[in-house]
Amino acid sequence: METLDARILRGAAIPTALAGAVAAVIGFLVTGPKGALGAVIGLVVVIVFFSISVLVVGYIGRRAPQLLLMAGVLSYALKLIILFVLIAAFKHQTIWNPKAFAFTVVALTVVWLMSETRVTLAGRTPYVVPGSGSAGNPDTRLGRDA
């Protein structure tokens, strides 16, 4: 795993897990143990789904950068399909509180995206490699030989 991928996972998963713990406590206080269980299941869903995206996009970006957009869109579509299947499969369950689950998923999605954005912007990853090419010589930039 590249250091950037690890930094993004750490920087997004830790705040999300902390917010998930708060959501579990709130779920327990509002609806009892079923609310806490719904919040914990929502936490697991968010961390697993977003971690898969970071890992897949990072892997494809190292192997075939030209397929990066396609990998991101396909991983998103696949996760969305899996989420709909999970929601349909557990539609009539009574083990956990579905409202606590739903609110937790939405809140933790916002926390993950904000944290991932913060880590990415603070990473200062250069998009131009310093010292490469002919940017330093004005004659070669203009198409003239030095």
PETA-V535762 format. One record per residue. N is the residue number from 0. OMEGA is omega as a letter, one per 40 degrees, with the letter a starting at -180 (* if undefined). NEAR is the number of other ideal C-beta (glycine too) atoms within 12 Angstrom. Layout:
# PETA-V535762
N_OMEGA_NEAR + N_OMEGA_NEAR
This chain:
# PETA-V535762
0_i_15 + 1_a_18 + 2_i_14 + 3_i_24 + 4_i_29 + 5_i_18 + 6_i_24 + 7_i_35 + 8_i_31 + 9_a_22 + 10_i_29 + 11_a_34 + 12_a_31 + 13_i_21 + 14_i_30 + 15_i_38 + 16_i_27 + 17_i_20 + 18_i_32 + 19_i_35 + 20_i_22 + 21_i_23 + 22_i_40 + 23_i_35 + 24_i_22 + 25_i_25 + 26_i_34 + 27_a_23 + 28_a_15 + 29_a_20 + 30_i_24 + 31_a_18 + 32_i_19 + 33_i_23 + 34_i_29 + 35_i_29 + 36_i_27 + 37_i_35 + 38_i_41 + 39_i_32 + 40_i_32 + 41_i_42 + 42_i_38 + 43_i_26 + 44_a_31 + 45_a_39 + 46_i_32 + 47_a_24 + 48_a_31 + 49_i_35 + 50_i_28 + 51_i_25 + 52_a_34 + 53_a_35 + 54_a_25 + 55_a_27 + 56_i_32 + 57_i_26 + 58_i_21 + 59_i_23 + 60_i_24 + 61_a_17 + 62_a_14 + 63_a_13 + 64_a_15 + 65_i_10 + 66_a_18 + 67_a_20 + 68_i_15 + 69_i_17 + 70_i_26 + 71_a_23 + 72_a_17 + 73_i_19 + 74_i_27 + 75_a_20 + 76_i_16 + 77_i_18 + 78_i_25 + 79_i_16 + 80_i_15 + 81_i_18 + 82_i_25 + 83_i_14 + 84_i_13 + 85_i_22 + 86_i_20 + 87_a_12 + 88_a_11 + 89_a_22 + 90_a_12 + 91_i_9 + 92_i_17 + 93_a_11 + 94_i_17 + 95_a_29 + 96_a_30 + 97_i_26 + 98_i_20 + 99_i_35 + 100_a_37 + 101_i_25 + 102_i_28 + 103_i_42 + 104_a_36 + 105_a_20 + 106_a_28 + 107_i_39 + 108_i_29 + 109_i_21 + 110_a_32 + 111_a_38 + 112_i_25 + 113_a_19 + 114_i_31 + 115_i_32 + 116_i_17 + 117_a_18 + 118_a_28 + 119_a_21 + 120_i_13 + 121_a_14 + 122_a_20 + 123_i_10 + 124_a_17 + 125_i_10 + 126_i_8 + 127_a_9 + 128_a_9 + 129_i_9 + 130_i_10 + 131_i_10 + 132_a_11 + 133_a_15 + 134_a_14 + 135_a_12 + 136_a_14 + 137_i_11 + 138_a_12 + 139_i_13 + 140_a_13 + 141_i_11 + 142_i_10 + 143_i_10 + 144_a_9 + 145_*_11
